[in-house]
């Protein structure tokens, strides 16, 4: 953070005066949301949260605001797909808990005086995503002075840049951008493209993914999200 002007920061690392200074300039709070979920032999189980946190940090540096610690509570994980063999290493939470936690975070951040609250879910399972988006809409009815925006990163970028996937090309590229030390693409078998049933990969083959491509995805997301945050603040 700049010594002259506090425009963004990691919420848990800020003093009260720094939080108030940020709110005075850019009254935005970011909630990165992930899952503890199996992402194949090549990616960490916390990929969704790591990705969401990294994107929120980049977005906060561009748009201002406070980034909260990552929430790792999700429903609709790969563990709930009963015909898959690889259901270990995932933790599934109830829809009731998901809804309650999101609502309490939204309402308390509004009570703290944040005008815009952005929830970025790196986990795209359904109904997980719809629950978070529905809670955001309901909270806007209760807090007329705040705006709540629940999204996944692929919601606001062109399909040519990123589409929904599970541990495939897009997610792996973002993971390589943020934490390349946690990726082991050489663990995937050579030959046929990975599949959901065998490799927990849904989407394009992750083996050609690069950190450079992840950086491009992140840049496209930040540009689109910043534009929307500016509109919400106005």
DOLO-721508 format. One record per residue: x, y, z of N, C-alpha, C in turn. Coordinates in pm, whole numbers. Each point is the difference from the previous one (the first is absolute). Layout:
N
+--------+--------+--------+--------+--------+--------+--------+--------+--------+
:    npx :    npy :    npz :   capx :   capy :   capz :    cpx :    cpy :    cpz :
+--------+--------+--------+--------+--------+--------+--------+--------+--------+
:      X :      Y :      Z :      X :      Y :      Z :      X :      Y :      Z :
...
+--------+--------+--------+--------+--------+--------+--------+--------+--------+
This chain:
234
+--------+--------+--------+--------+--------+--------+--------+--------+--------+
:    npx :    npy :    npz :   capx :   capy :   capz :    cpx :    cpy :    cpz :
+--------+--------+--------+--------+--------+--------+--------+--------+--------+
:     84 :   -121 :      0 :    -84 :    121 :      0 :     88 :    126 :      0 :
:    -47 :    101 :    -66 :     72 :    126 :     -1 :     -3 :     65 :    137 :
:    110 :     64 :     38 :      4 :     69 :    129 :    -83 :    128 :     -3 :
:    -20 :     57 :   -121 :    -73 :    125 :    -10 :   -152 :    -22 :     -2 :
:    -45 :    -96 :    -79 :   -143 :    -21 :    -16 :    -33 :   -147 :     10 :
:    -89 :    -34 :     89 :    -44 :   -138 :     15 :   -124 :    -20 :    -86 :
:     15 :    -69 :   -112 :   -111 :    -24 :    -91 :    -48 :   -144 :      4 :
:     85 :    -92 :     40 :    -40 :   -140 :      4 :     85 :    -71 :    105 :
:    -48 :   -117 :     38 :     77 :    -77 :     97 :    -67 :   -133 :     30 :
:     76 :    -87 :     65 :    -53 :   -126 :     50 :    -68 :     28 :    134 :
:   -127 :    -26 :      7 :    -82 :     44 :    114 :     58 :    -40 :    134 :
:     45 :   -125 :     11 :     48 :    -50 :    129 :    133 :     63 :     42 :
:     68 :     66 :    -93 :    129 :     61 :     30 :    -10 :    150 :     28 :
:   -119 :     56 :    -15 :    -18 :    145 :     12 :    -35 :     43 :    142 :
:     49 :    116 :     37 :    -44 :     63 :    124 :   -133 :     73 :    -26 :
:    -76 :     30 :    105 :   -128 :     68 :    -21 :     12 :    130 :    -79 :
:    103 :     80 :     28 :     14 :    127 :    -72 :     26 :    -23 :   -149 :
:     69 :   -109 :    -32 :     25 :    -30 :   -140 :   -128 :    -44 :    -71 :
:    -80 :    -78 :     68 :   -129 :    -42 :    -58 :    -87 :    122 :    -29 :
:     -6 :     92 :     96 :    -82 :    119 :    -18 :     53 :     86 :   -114 :
:    132 :      6 :    -14 :     58 :     77 :   -109 :    -35 :    -60 :   -135 :
:      4 :   -133 :     -9 :    -37 :    -67 :   -124 :   -147 :     25 :    -32 :
:    -86 :    -16 :    100 :   -143 :     23 :    -23 :    -28 :    143 :    -44 :
:     79 :     94 :     50 :    -19 :    139 :    -40 :     35 :     25 :   -144 :
:     89 :    -82 :    -55 :     41 :     16 :   -139 :    -78 :    -93 :    -94 :
:     -3 :   -128 :     34 :    -65 :   -102 :    -84 :    -68 :   -100 :     93 :
:   -128 :     19 :     25 :    -72 :    -77 :     99 :    -47 :   -134 :    -58 :
:     98 :    -89 :    -20 :    -26 :   -130 :    -62 :     61 :   -110 :     85 :
:    -75 :   -107 :     23 :     51 :   -118 :     68 :     -9 :   -119 :    -95 :
:    102 :    -84 :      1 :      5 :   -117 :    -87 :      0 :   -127 :     85 :
:    -86 :    -95 :    -35 :     -4 :   -129 :     68 :     42 :   -107 :   -100 :
:    125 :    -49 :      9 :     38 :   -112 :    -86 :    -58 :   -130 :     58 :
:    -62 :    -80 :    -86 :    -71 :   -119 :     48 :     52 :   -122 :    -76 :
:     37 :   -103 :     75 :     53 :   -120 :    -64 :    -63 :   -127 :     53 :
:     66 :   -111 :    -26 :    -47 :   -131 :     45 :    121 :    -86 :     31 :
:    -17 :    -91 :     93 :     98 :   -107 :     18 :    -50 :   -115 :    -86 :
:     64 :    -20 :   -114 :    -57 :    -90 :   -101 :    111 :    -62 :    -84 :
:    -17 :   -127 :    -30 :     96 :    -72 :    -83 :      8 :     62 :   -139 :
:    121 :     36 :    -41 :     23 :     58 :   -132 :    103 :    -81 :    -79 :
:     -8 :   -132 :     15 :     90 :    -85 :    -74 :    136 :    -11 :     65 :
:     87 :    -76 :    -64 :    135 :    -23 :     54 :     93 :    117 :    -28 :
:    -43 :     94 :    -83 :     88 :    106 :    -48 :    -21 :    134 :     69 :
:   -109 :     16 :     76 :    -31 :    128 :     64 :    -32 :    -19 :    148 :
:     18 :    105 :     80 :    -30 :     -9 :    144 :   -150 :      0 :     26 :
:    -40 :    -58 :    112 :   -142 :     -7 :     33 :    -59 :    137 :     29 :
:     82 :     97 :     33 :    -50 :    135 :     28 :      5 :     93 :   -120 :
:      9 :    -56 :   -120 :     15 :     81 :   -122 :   -103 :    111 :     -9 :
:   -127 :    -32 :     25 :   -106 :    100 :    -17 :     22 :    123 :     86 :
:     38 :    -22 :    125 :     22 :    112 :     91 :    128 :     76 :    -31 :
:    105 :    -73 :    -37 :    127 :     65 :    -36 :    -21 :     91 :   -120 :
:    -73 :    -51 :    -98 :    -31 :     78 :   -121 :    -83 :    123 :     33 :
:   -105 :    -20 :     79 :    -89 :    111 :     35 :     74 :    108 :     79 :
:     84 :    -43 :     94 :     75 :     96 :     82 :     98 :     80 :    -87 :
:     69 :    -68 :    -88 :     93 :     70 :    -89 :    -70 :    101 :    -88 :
:   -114 :    -38 :    -56 :    -75 :     92 :    -84 :    -52 :    119 :     80 :
:    -46 :    -24 :    123 :    -49 :    110 :     84 :    114 :     96 :     35 :
:    118 :    -52 :     27 :    113 :     88 :     31 :     34 :     88 :   -120 :
:      4 :    -60 :   -119 :     31 :     80 :   -120 :   -110 :    103 :    -25 :
:   -124 :    -41 :     21 :   -112 :     92 :    -21 :      4 :    114 :    101 :
:     30 :    -31 :    125 :      7 :    105 :    103 :    112 :     99 :    -30 :
:    111 :    -49 :    -50 :    110 :     91 :    -35 :    -38 :     92 :   -115 :
:    -91 :    -45 :    -86 :    -44 :     83 :   -111 :   -118 :     89 :     35 :
:    -93 :    -54 :     80 :   -126 :     71 :     27 :    -10 :     55 :    141 :
:     92 :    -38 :     90 :     -6 :     43 :    138 :    -89 :    -89 :     83 :
:     19 :      5 :    133 :    -85 :    -75 :     90 :     74 :    -97 :     89 :
:    -74 :    -76 :     78 :     54 :    -94 :     98 :    -32 :   -143 :    -40 :
:    103 :    -85 :     -1 :    -17 :   -141 :    -34 :     -5 :    -82 :    128 :
:   -112 :    -68 :     22 :    -15 :    -85 :    118 :     72 :   -133 :    -20 :
:     24 :    -72 :    110 :     58 :   -135 :    -13 :    -93 :    -90 :    -80 :
:     56 :   -100 :    -63 :    -77 :    -90 :    -84 :    -94 :    -87 :     84 :
:   -122 :    -16 :    -49 :    -98 :    -90 :     61 :      8 :   -134 :    -72 :
:     21 :   -107 :     76 :      8 :   -134 :    -59 :   -119 :    -85 :     45 :
:   -120 :     41 :    -37 :   -120 :    -77 :     30 :    -82 :     -6 :   -128 :
:    -22 :   -122 :    -51 :    -68 :    -12 :   -128 :    -93 :   -120 :     -1 :
:   -104 :     12 :    -80 :    -87 :   -112 :    -31 :     20 :    -33 :   -148 :
:    -63 :   -105 :    -46 :      6 :    -39 :   -141 :    144 :    -29 :    -46 :
:     78 :    -63 :     87 :    136 :    -36 :    -38 :      0 :   -133 :    -74 :
:    117 :    -40 :    -46 :     13 :   -126 :    -73 :    -34 :   -119 :     89 :
:      4 :     22 :    132 :    -35 :   -107 :     94 :   -146 :    -41 :    -12 :
:    -84 :     91 :    -44 :   -143 :    -29 :    -11 :    -36 :    -72 :   -129 :
:     96 :    -17 :    -91 :    -25 :    -73 :   -125 :     26 :   -148 :     28 :
:   -105 :    -74 :     27 :     12 :   -134 :     57 :     58 :   -103 :    -95 :
:     -5 :     22 :   -131 :     52 :   -100 :    -92 :    148 :     19 :    -33 :
:     65 :     94 :     68 :    143 :     19 :    -20 :     78 :    -77 :    107 :
:    114 :    -55 :    -40 :     81 :    -78 :     93 :     80 :     90 :     94 :
:     41 :    117 :    -49 :     89 :     87 :     78 :    -81 :    102 :     80 :
:    -59 :    -45 :    109 :    -80 :     87 :     85 :     72 :     34 :    130 :
:    121 :    -51 :     17 :     77 :     34 :    119 :     61 :    139 :    -13 :
:     51 :     49 :    112 :     73 :    128 :      4 :    -90 :    119 :    -34 :
:   -129 :    -15 :     25 :    -96 :    109 :    -18 :    -86 :     10 :    125 :
:    -36 :    122 :     36 :    -87 :     22 :    116 :   -126 :     72 :    -48 :
:   -114 :    -65 :     21 :   -128 :     51 :    -48 :    -78 :     63 :    116 :
:    -47 :    122 :    -19 :    -81 :     67 :    101 :   -145 :     10 :    -48 :
:    -89 :     22 :     93 :   -142 :      5 :    -33 :    -36 :    132 :    -68 :
:   -106 :     -3 :    -78 :    -51 :    122 :    -63 :    -46 :     99 :    106 :
:    -55 :    -50 :    108 :    -46 :     86 :    109 :    116 :     79 :     59 :
:    113 :    -69 :     24 :    118 :     69 :     55 :     53 :    103 :    -97 :
:      6 :    -38 :   -127 :     50 :     91 :   -103 :    -81 :    129 :     -2 :
:   -131 :    -14 :     -3 :    -89 :    116 :     -4 :     15 :     87 :    124 :
:      5 :    -63 :    117 :     11 :     74 :    125 :    131 :     77 :      9 :
:    108 :    -66 :    -37 :    131 :     65 :      9 :     11 :    118 :    -95 :
:    -48 :    -19 :   -123 :      5 :    110 :    -97 :    -84 :    118 :     46 :
:   -119 :    -30 :     52 :    -88 :    108 :     46 :     62 :     77 :    116 :
:     58 :    -70 :     95 :     59 :     67 :    115 :    120 :     84 :    -41 :
:     80 :    -49 :    -92 :    114 :     78 :    -47 :    -47 :    125 :    -74 :
:    -95 :    -14 :    -90 :    -52 :    115 :    -74 :    -56 :    106 :     95 :
:    -87 :    -42 :     89 :    -68 :     97 :     86 :     96 :     66 :     98 :
:     96 :    -74 :     52 :     94 :     61 :     94 :     96 :     95 :    -70 :
:     39 :    -31 :   -122 :     87 :     92 :    -74 :    -76 :    127 :    -37 :
:   -128 :    -14 :    -29 :    -82 :    120 :    -23 :    -10 :     82 :    128 :
:    -16 :    -68 :    112 :     -7 :     68 :    129 :    131 :     70 :     33 :
:    111 :    -55 :    -51 :    131 :     63 :     19 :     18 :    123 :    -89 :
:    -95 :     22 :    -90 :      4 :    121 :    -81 :     54 :    -17 :   -140 :
:     17 :   -124 :    -46 :     45 :    -20 :   -138 :   -117 :     19 :    -95 :
:     22 :     84 :   -100 :   -106 :     31 :    -96 :    -14 :   -109 :   -106 :
:    109 :    -68 :    -31 :     -2 :   -108 :    -99 :     69 :   -122 :     60 :
:    -67 :   -115 :     -7 :     59 :   -125 :     47 :      2 :    -98 :   -118 :
:    120 :    -43 :    -36 :     18 :    -91 :   -113 :     37 :   -138 :     52 :
:    -80 :    -99 :    -34 :     31 :   -139 :     34 :     42 :    -70 :   -128 :
:    125 :    -45 :     -3 :     51 :    -71 :   -116 :     16 :   -147 :     36 :
:    -82 :    -84 :    -59 :     10 :   -143 :     28 :     84 :    -69 :   -106 :
:    109 :    -59 :     44 :     84 :    -79 :    -89 :    -58 :   -138 :    -25 :
:    -98 :    -38 :     82 :    -67 :   -128 :    -16 :   -130 :     22 :    -76 :
:    -18 :    -73 :   -110 :   -112 :     29 :    -90 :   -108 :   -107 :      0 :
:     -1 :    -87 :    101 :   -103 :   -104 :      4 :   -139 :     59 :     18 :
:    -98 :    -75 :    -41 :   -140 :     40 :     18 :    -70 :    -99 :     92 :
:    -85 :     49 :     94 :    -51 :    138 :      9 :     86 :     96 :     81 :
:    124 :    -35 :     29 :     89 :     87 :     79 :     -2 :    144 :    -53 :
:     24 :     16 :   -130 :      7 :    135 :    -57 :   -133 :     74 :     10 :
:   -107 :    -69 :    -34 :   -131 :     66 :      3 :    -39 :     42 :    141 :
:     36 :    -81 :     99 :    -30 :     36 :    139 :     67 :    132 :     36 :
:    127 :     13 :    -32 :     74 :    122 :     33 :    -57 :    122 :    -73 :
:    -37 :    -20 :   -125 :    -57 :    111 :    -76 :   -139 :     38 :     53 :
:    -78 :    -99 :     39 :   -132 :     28 :     57 :     11 :     74 :    133 :
:     97 :    -39 :     82 :     19 :     67 :    129 :     38 :    146 :    -24 :
:     85 :     25 :    -99 :     39 :    138 :    -31 :   -123 :     84 :    -36 :
:    -90 :    -55 :    -79 :   -121 :     73 :    -39 :    -90 :     27 :    121 :
:    -13 :   -100 :     87 :    -84 :     16 :    118 :     57 :    106 :     95 :
:    132 :      3 :     13 :     61 :     96 :     91 :    -15 :    143 :    -50 :
:     -6 :     17 :   -131 :    -21 :    135 :    -54 :   -136 :     55 :     40 :
:    -96 :    -88 :     20 :   -133 :     44 :     44 :      3 :     46 :    145 :
:     94 :    -53 :     79 :      9 :     33 :    141 :     93 :    118 :     27 :
:     96 :     22 :    -87 :     99 :    108 :     20 :      1 :     90 :   -123 :
:    -82 :    100 :      2 :    -17 :     84 :   -118 :    121 :     87 :    -29 :
:     88 :     17 :     98 :    117 :     85 :    -20 :    123 :    -77 :    -49 :
:    -12 :   -131 :    -16 :    112 :    -82 :    -46 :    -40 :    -81 :   -122 :
:    101 :    -36 :    -78 :    -21 :    -85 :   -117 :     80 :   -128 :     20 :
:    -62 :   -113 :    -35 :     63 :   -131 :     17 :      9 :    -68 :   -136 :
:    119 :    -46 :    -32 :     26 :    -56 :   -132 :     70 :   -134 :     17 :
:    -69 :   -109 :    -31 :     58 :   -134 :      8 :     25 :    -51 :   -141 :
:    123 :    -40 :    -28 :     39 :    -41 :   -136 :    100 :   -114 :      5 :
:     15 :    -67 :   -113 :    115 :    -85 :    -29 :     84 :     74 :   -104 :
:    127 :    -32 :     -7 :     88 :     79 :    -88 :    -43 :    -10 :   -147 :
:    -54 :   -113 :    -42 :    -37 :    -15 :   -141 :   -131 :     71 :    -35 :
:    -71 :     51 :    101 :   -125 :     71 :    -26 :     20 :    128 :    -80 :
:    115 :     62 :     14 :     16 :    136 :    -53 :    112 :     14 :   -102 :
:     53 :   -112 :    -49 :    100 :      6 :   -106 :    -54 :    -74 :   -122 :
:     57 :     27 :   -114 :    -44 :    -66 :   -123 :     29 :   -150 :      6 :
:    -88 :    -77 :    -65 :     20 :   -145 :     -3 :    132 :    -38 :    -67 :
:     48 :     86 :    -87 :    128 :    -29 :    -66 :    117 :     10 :     98 :
:    -24 :     67 :    114 :    104 :     15 :    103 :    -12 :   -109 :    105 :
:   -122 :    -26 :     46 :    -20 :    -97 :    107 :   -145 :    -48 :      2 :
:    -18 :   -129 :     19 :   -132 :    -58 :     22 :      6 :    -84 :    126 :
:   -117 :    -35 :     52 :     -5 :    -83 :    120 :     73 :   -132 :    -25 :
:     79 :    -42 :     99 :     74 :   -124 :    -14 :     39 :    -50 :    138 :
:     42 :   -124 :      7 :     46 :    -57 :    127 :    140 :    -57 :    -20 :
:     97 :     70 :     54 :    140 :    -44 :     -4 :     51 :    -21 :   -142 :
:    -65 :     67 :    -96 :     39 :    -12 :   -139 :     93 :    117 :    -38 :
:      0 :     36 :   -127 :     97 :     97 :    -49 :     -8 :    135 :     74 :
:   -122 :     54 :     12 :    -15 :    134 :     59 :     40 :      5 :    146 :
:    -54 :    -91 :     80 :     33 :      0 :    143 :    148 :    -29 :     23 :
:     55 :    -91 :    -78 :    141 :    -34 :     17 :     89 :    118 :    -39 :
:    -37 :     74 :   -105 :     77 :    118 :    -39 :      0 :    104 :    112 :
:   -116 :     21 :     62 :     -7 :     95 :    111 :     83 :    -48 :    119 :
:     -3 :   -130 :     25 :     80 :    -54 :    111 :    148 :     17 :    -28 :
:     40 :    -19 :   -125 :    141 :     22 :    -37 :     39 :    147 :     14 :
:    -96 :     88 :    -23 :     25 :    144 :     14 :     23 :     37 :    147 :
:    -82 :    -57 :     89 :      7 :     40 :    142 :     93 :    -88 :     83 :
:     -7 :   -131 :    -18 :     82 :    -90 :     81 :     53 :   -116 :    -85 :
:     96 :     30 :    -86 :     53 :   -106 :    -86 :     67 :   -113 :     77 :
:     43 :     31 :    121 :     67 :   -102 :     81 :    -95 :   -111 :     45 :
:   -130 :     22 :    -14 :    -98 :    -98 :     44 :    -53 :    -87 :   -115 :
:     46 :     25 :   -121 :    -50 :    -71 :   -118 :    101 :   -105 :    -44 :
:    -50 :   -118 :    -36 :     87 :   -110 :    -47 :    -62 :    -62 :   -125 :
:     10 :     69 :   -113 :    -60 :    -49 :   -123 :     62 :   -131 :    -46 :
:    123 :    -27 :     42 :     65 :   -124 :    -39 :    -62 :   -123 :     66 :
:    -89 :     23 :     97 :    -69 :   -112 :     65 :   -112 :    -56 :    -87 :
:    -43 :     78 :    -99 :   -104 :    -47 :    -92 :     60 :    -94 :   -103 :
:    -73 :   -104 :    -34 :     48 :    -98 :    -97 :     14 :     64 :   -137 :
:     97 :    -49 :    -76 :     14 :     42 :   -138 :   -104 :    -72 :    -85 :
:    -23 :     53 :   -119 :    -95 :    -66 :    -88 :   -131 :     73 :     -8 :
:   -111 :    -71 :     20 :   -132 :     58 :    -13 :    -20 :    116 :     96 :
:    -88 :     92 :    -40 :    -31 :    115 :     86 :    -65 :    -48 :    130 :
:     30 :     66 :    111 :    -61 :    -37 :    128 :   -152 :     12 :     -4 :
:    -67 :    -81 :     82 :   -146 :      1 :      5 :    -45 :     20 :    144 :
:   -129 :     33 :     17 :    -56 :     18 :    133 :      0 :   -131 :     77 :
:    -40 :   -108 :    -67 :    -11 :   -129 :     67 :    136 :    -53 :     45 :
:    101 :     16 :    -80 :    131 :    -56 :     32 :     90 :     97 :     75 :
:     -7 :    129 :    -36 :     99 :     96 :     48 :    -59 :    119 :     76 :
:   -132 :      6 :     16 :    -67 :    114 :     63 :     24 :    128 :    -79 :
:      9 :    -12 :   -130 :     18 :    116 :    -88 :   -122 :     13 :    -89 :
:    -67 :    115 :     12 :   -116 :     30 :    -84 :     31 :    127 :    -79 :
:     19 :    -18 :   -130 :     37 :    115 :    -83 :    121 :    -32 :    -85 :
:     60 :    103 :    -56 :    113 :    -18 :    -89 :    122 :    -57 :     73 :
:     78 :    -75 :    -72 :    121 :    -65 :     52 :     87 :    101 :     74 :
:     32 :    -24 :    129 :     81 :     96 :     75 :    149 :     -7 :    -29 :
:     45 :   -102 :    -69 :    144 :    -20 :    -15 :     72 :    113 :    -74 :
:    -65 :     68 :    -97 :     69 :    114 :    -64 :     -8 :    131 :     79 :
:    -65 :      1 :    113 :    -21 :    125 :     75 :    133 :     63 :     41 :
:      2 :    134 :      5 :    120 :     75 :     39 :    -37 :    112 :     96 :
:    100 :     45 :     75 :    -20 :    113 :     90 :    -32 :    126 :    -79 :
:     58 :     13 :   -118 :    -26 :    117 :    -83 :   -146 :      7 :    -42 :
:    -58 :   -115 :    -32 :   -141 :     -2 :    -36 :    -86 :     33 :    121 :
:     41 :    -49 :    118 :    -71 :     34 :    123 :      0 :    149 :     28 :
:    114 :     64 :    -29 :      9 :    146 :     20 :    -94 :     74 :    -94 :
:    -17 :    -50 :   -123 :    -91 :     63 :    -95 :   -145 :    -13 :     48 :
:    -34 :   -117 :     52 :   -136 :    -20 :     53 :    -26 :     95 :    116 :
:     98 :      9 :     90 :    -15 :     88 :    116 :    -16 :    145 :    -43 :
:     78 :     43 :    -98 :     -9 :    138 :    -47 :   -137 :     30 :    -59 :
:    -53 :    -94 :    -78 :   -133 :     20 :    -60 :   -107 :      8 :    108 :
:     12 :    -85 :    101 :    -96 :      3 :    111 :      8 :    133 :     75 :
:    118 :     44 :     33 :     18 :    122 :     78 :    -56 :    120 :    -76 :
:     27 :      9 :   -127 :    -50 :    113 :    -79 :   -153 :      3 :     -1 :
:    -63 :   -115 :    -19 :   -146 :     -5 :     -5 :    -61 :     26 :    137 :
:     60 :    -57 :    104 :    -55 :     16 :    135 :     18 :    142 :     51 :
:    113 :     61 :    -29 :     22 :    138 :     44 :   -103 :     94 :    -62 :
:    -31 :    -20 :   -125 :   -100 :     83 :    -67 :   -134 :    -11 :     72 :
:    -37 :   -120 :     37 :   -129 :    -21 :     68 :      2 :     60 :    140 :
:    111 :    -13 :     71 :     11 :     57 :    136 :    -11 :    152 :     -6 :
:     63 :     60 :    -99 :    -11 :    146 :    -16 :   -146 :     40 :    -20 :
:    -73 :    -79 :    -77 :   -141 :     30 :    -23 :    -82 :    -14 :    130 :
:     29 :   -104 :     77 :    -73 :    -22 :    125 :     28 :    111 :    101 :
:    122 :     47 :      4 :     34 :    108 :     94 :    -69 :    130 :    -40 :
:    -23 :     19 :   -127 :    -69 :    122 :    -46 :   -148 :     -7 :     26 :
+--------+--------+--------+--------+--------+--------+--------+--------+--------+
